[in-house]
Amino acid sequence: MPLSGRARRRAARLPLWPRFAIVGVVASTGLLLAGLFADLGPPPQAGELVPGTVVSVETDRGGLPATALLGIETVDGPVLCGIGRTAFPGEQVPPPGTRMTVDHTPTTCAPAPVSRELPRWLLLSTGGGGLALMVAYLWLAGPITWARFMPGWTRGGAWHG
C-alpha cells in the first residue's frame, strides 16, 4: 500500500547528522558575531598621511627595482623619502610618476596602512547565509528527539555514515 501524506513526508525527511548541525550552527554564529563586533578598520598610522609622487626608482645589483624615491610635501617643506620593495603589495615598486598616500614620520616613511581584514558585509552575509541554511536543514530533518539524536551521534553523523 502506498504511503499517505504524513508517512510520505516523514519518510522523505533528511537524515539527522548531529555533528554537522552543531558545527554548522557554531561556525555560522561565530561568523555573525565576528561581523558584528570585530574591529575591521585599518591598522593605526605611525605618523602623518601625506600625498606623494614617485620621483625615481633605484635598482639593486641585479637590475631589479629595489627602492622607490618619493617626493612629499610636509609642513616643514618638501622631503624625499625612500620606500623599499618589500613594503609594497606583491613587492612591486610603482613606476615613476605614480601618486600615492604616504605615512610619514620625521625619521621614516611607508605606504599608507591598508586594512587586510575581510569586509564586514562578507562576514555578516556568510554567517547569516550559513545560519539560514542550518535552520533550513534542521527544519527539513524533522523533529529532533533523543531517540533520533543518539543513534545519529553514535554512528558518526555526516562523517561516518
Solvent accessible surface area in square Angstrom, and as a share of the most:
residue,aa,sasa,rsa
1,M,229,1.02
2,P,123,0.77
3,L,101,0.50
4,S,78,0.51
5,G,36,0.34
6,R,165,0.60
7,A,43,0.33
8,R,143,0.52
9,R,144,0.52
10,R,160,0.58
11,A,75,0.58
12,A,80,0.62
13,R,96,0.35
14,L,73,0.36
15,P,65,0.41
16,L,8,0.04
17,W,77,0.27
18,P,3,0.02
19,R,69,0.25
20,F,78,0.33
21,A,8,0.06
22,I,82,0.42
23,V,87,0.50
24,G,15,0.15
25,V,53,0.30
26,V,100,0.58
27,A,55,0.43
28,S,8,0.05
29,T,52,0.30
30,G,37,0.35
31,L,60,0.30
32,L,42,0.21
33,L,92,0.46
34,A,40,0.31
35,G,0,0.00
36,L,99,0.49
37,F,160,0.67
38,A,32,0.25
39,D,133,0.69
40,L,32,0.16
41,G,40,0.39
42,P,86,0.54
43,P,71,0.45
44,P,128,0.80
45,Q,89,0.40
46,A,86,0.67
47,G,25,0.24
48,E,75,0.34
49,L,78,0.39
50,V,8,0.05
51,P,82,0.51
52,G,2,0.02
53,T,40,0.23
54,V,2,0.01
55,V,85,0.49
56,S,43,0.27
57,V,42,0.24
58,E,88,0.39
59,T,83,0.48
60,D,55,0.28
61,R,250,0.91
62,G,68,0.65
63,G,49,0.47
64,L,109,0.54
65,P,58,0.37
66,A,24,0.19
67,T,37,0.22
68,A,0,0.00
69,L,47,0.24
70,L,0,0.00
71,G,24,0.23
72,I,5,0.03
73,E,109,0.49
74,T,18,0.10
75,V,133,0.77
76,D,136,0.70
77,G,19,0.19
78,P,113,0.71
79,V,49,0.28
80,L,119,0.59
81,C,17,0.10
82,G,39,0.38
83,I,5,0.03
84,G,34,0.33
85,R,72,0.26
86,T,111,0.65
87,A,47,0.36
88,F,11,0.04
89,P,100,0.63
90,G,66,0.64
91,E,90,0.41
92,Q,134,0.59
93,V,22,0.13
94,P,22,0.14
95,P,88,0.55
96,P,84,0.53
97,G,52,0.50
98,T,46,0.27
99,R,164,0.60
100,M,41,0.18
101,T,62,0.36
102,V,0,0.00
103,D,10,0.05
104,H,26,0.12
105,T,22,0.13
106,P,134,0.84
107,T,126,0.73
108,T,89,0.52
109,C,17,0.10
110,A,42,0.33
111,P,29,0.18
112,A,24,0.19
113,P,40,0.25
114,V,97,0.56
115,S,41,0.27
116,R,195,0.71
117,E,104,0.47
118,L,99,0.49
119,P,58,0.37
120,R,102,0.37
121,W,172,0.60
122,L,63,0.31
123,L,17,0.08
124,L,55,0.28
125,S,65,0.42
126,T,69,0.40
127,G,0,0.00
128,G,28,0.27
129,G,35,0.33
130,G,20,0.20
131,L,50,0.25
132,A,62,0.48
133,L,128,0.64
134,M,13,0.06
135,V,92,0.53
136,A,46,0.36
137,Y,22,0.09
138,L,49,0.24
139,W,200,0.70
140,L,98,0.49
141,A,0,0.00
142,G,9,0.09
143,P,90,0.57
144,I,87,0.44
145,T,66,0.38
146,W,188,0.66
147,A,81,0.62
148,R,78,0.28
149,F,53,0.22
150,M,66,0.30
151,P,69,0.44
152,G,0,0.00
153,W,90,0.32
154,T,99,0.58
155,R,105,0.38
156,G,3,0.03
157,G,0,0.00
158,A,40,0.31
159,W,139,0.49
160,H,139,0.62
161,G,75,0.72
